[in-house]
Amino acid sequence: MVKSLGIMIGGIFVGAVGVEIIRRKYPDALGKLYARTREMTSGAKEAFKKGYENAMQSREAAEPSA
């Protein structure tokens, strides 16, 4: 377990250093990537909200009135 934790921490460190190098070398590319990621995330969030609302409306319509 300690070995796995060490590998995970090492991977996080290597990933952080890699992102920092890319950010310094290509600042515009990383900014565009972040913008696209935010756009996709907000689109998925809106789709989930709409689907949830539709499911709840369908559930309310299917329940018998008392």
C-alpha positions in Angstrom: 0.0 0.0 0.0 2.9 2.4 0.8 4.4 1.6 -2.6 1.1 2.4 -4.4 0.8 5.7 -2.4 4.4 6.6 -3.4 3.7 5.9 -7.0 0.6 8.0 -6.9 2.3 10.9 -5.3 5.2 10.6 -7.8 2.7 10.6 -10.7 1.0 13.7 -9.3 4.4 15.5 -9.0 5.5 14.5 -12.5 2.2 15.6 -13.9 2.3 19.0 -12.1 5.8 19.6 -13.4 4.8 18.7 -16.9 1.8 21.0 -16.9 4.0 23.8 -15.6 6.5 23.3 -18.3 3.8 23.3 -21.0 2.2 26.4 -19.4 5.4 28.3 -19.6 6.3 27.2 -23.1 2.8 27.4 -24.7 0.6 29.7 -22.5 -2.1 30.3 -25.2 -2.6 26.6 -25.9 -3.2 25.7 -22.3 -5.6 28.6 -21.9 -7.6 27.4 -24.9 -7.6 23.9 -23.5 -9.0 25.2 -20.2 -11.7 27.2 -22.0 -12.8 24.2 -24.1 -12.9 22.1 -20.9 -15.0 24.6 -19.1 -17.4 24.8 -22.1 -17.8 21.0 -22.3 -18.3 20.8 -18.5 -21.0 23.4 -18.5 -22.7 21.7 -21.5 -22.7 18.4 -19.6 -24.0 20.1 -16.5 -26.9 21.7 -18.4 -27.7 18.4 -20.2 -27.8 16.7 -16.8 -30.1 19.3 -15.3 -32.5 19.1 -18.3 -32.6 15.3 -18.2 -33.2 15.4 -14.4 -36.0 17.8 -14.8 -37.6 15.7 -17.6 -37.3 12.6 -15.5 -38.9 14.3 -12.5 -41.8 15.6 -14.6 -42.3 12.1 -16.1 -42.3 10.6 -12.6 -44.8 13.2 -11.3 -47.1 12.5 -14.3 -46.9 8.7 -13.7 -47.8 8.9 -10.0 -51.5 8.6 -9.3 -53.2 11.6 -7.8 -54.5 11.0 -4.3 
